[in-house]
C-alpha cells in the first residue's frame, strides 16, 4: 500500500453530502460494520454461561478472564489510531474485521481459565481495533453531514447486538457453543467482505480538527467553540473519557453479567436470559435511533444527563427486584438510558482531537469495561450478584455528573 502524507489521509467514507441528503454507499457500508461489531459481540455474550460451565470457572475466575477482552482492546487502541491517521480508516476497519471474526470462535475451543484469558486477549484486540476504526470514520461522516448523526451508527451496533442475542437464544437449544460461535465467524467474514469493498472504494479527506465543533443542540453558540479551545482539547477529551468510562462500566456489566443474573438469581433458562439481553439491546437500539432528533432538540448534555438518571433508576430495579417482568423493565430502562451517552462522548472527543481523541476517550471507556467485569465478579463472591450490580447505578449517576462538568468546562 502506498504511503500517504498526513495532508492527504483518507477515510472510508463518501464525499461530503448536503445536509439531510440520502445515505452514501460508504455510510451504508460503515453502518453495516457497526452492526457486525454488535452482532459478533452479542453472540459471544449469550454464550458466556456455556463457556463458564465448560471450563468450570468460578465467578471470580470468569471475571479475570473477561478482563482480558478489555485489556486486548486497550493495548491496540493507540497504535490503531496512528494507523487510521496514516493510512485512513477503511483498511484498518477491514483488517480489524479479518482479525475479529475468527477470534469470536476461539472461546468455545478452550477448557481452562488461562486459555480462555489468552483467546479473549485476541478477541479484545480485534474488537478494540474495529471500534477505533469505525468511530473515527463515523466522526468524519458527522462532520460531512453537519448533523449529530453519531447515535445512528451506534444504533446499528445495538441492532446488531439485538440480532446476535436473538439468534443466540434461538440456537442455544440446537447448537453447542462451539458450533454457534463457529457459525458467527463464517458469517462475520462474509459480512466483512461484503461491506469492506464499498468502504474501500469510497473515501474522503479526514475532517479538519483545527477547531472543535460546538456542542450540537439549541444551546450551541460561537462562544462555545472559543471556550472549548481555551479550556484545551486535552482537558475536554479526558472529561469525555470519564463519561465514557462510567457508561462503559455499565455496558460491560450488562453484557457480561446480565445473562448470569437472570440464570443464577432468577433461575431462568438460557433462552430467557438471552431474551433479557435482547430487551436491553432493543432499548439501546431504539434510544440511539432517536438520538439525533433528541440532540438536535435538547442538546447533547441534557440527553446524557437524563439518560444517566434513567439508567441508574433502571439498574436499581433490575438488581433488586425478584420479579422477572420488573427486571426486564429495568434492563429496558438501562438500555434507553445508556443508549446515547457513549456515542455522544466519543463523537465529541473525535471532533476535538480526531482519531487520537477517539482513542483516548475509548481507552478510558474500555477502562470502565476493564474495571467492571472483574470487580463485579469479586463483589459477587462477597455480597452476591444483585448487590454487585448496584455499582452500575452508581457509575451511571456519575456519568451524568461528568457530562455536566464537560458542559461547564466548555463554557
Secondary structure, 3 states (H helix, E strand, C coil): CCCCCHHHCEECCCCCCCCCCCCCHHHHHHHHHHHHHHHHHHHHHCCHHHHHHHHCCCHHHHHHHHHHHHHHHHHHHHHHHHHHHHHCHHHHHHHHHHHHHHHCCHHHHCCCHHHHHHHHHHHHHHHHHHHHHHHHHHHHHHHHHCCCCHHHHHHHHHHHHHHHHHHHHHHCCCCCHHHHHHHHHHHHHHHHHHHHHHHHHCCEECCCCCCCCCCCCCCCCHHHHHHHHHHCHHHHHHHHHHHHHHHHHHHHHHHHHHHHHHHHHCCCCHHHHHHHHHHHHHHHHHHHHCHHHHHHHHCHHHHHHHHHHHHHHHHHHHHHCCCHHHHHHHHHHHHHHHCCHHHHHHHHHHHHHHHHHHHHHHHHHHHHHHHHHHHHHHHHHHHCHHHHCHHHHHHHHHHHHHHHHHHHHCC
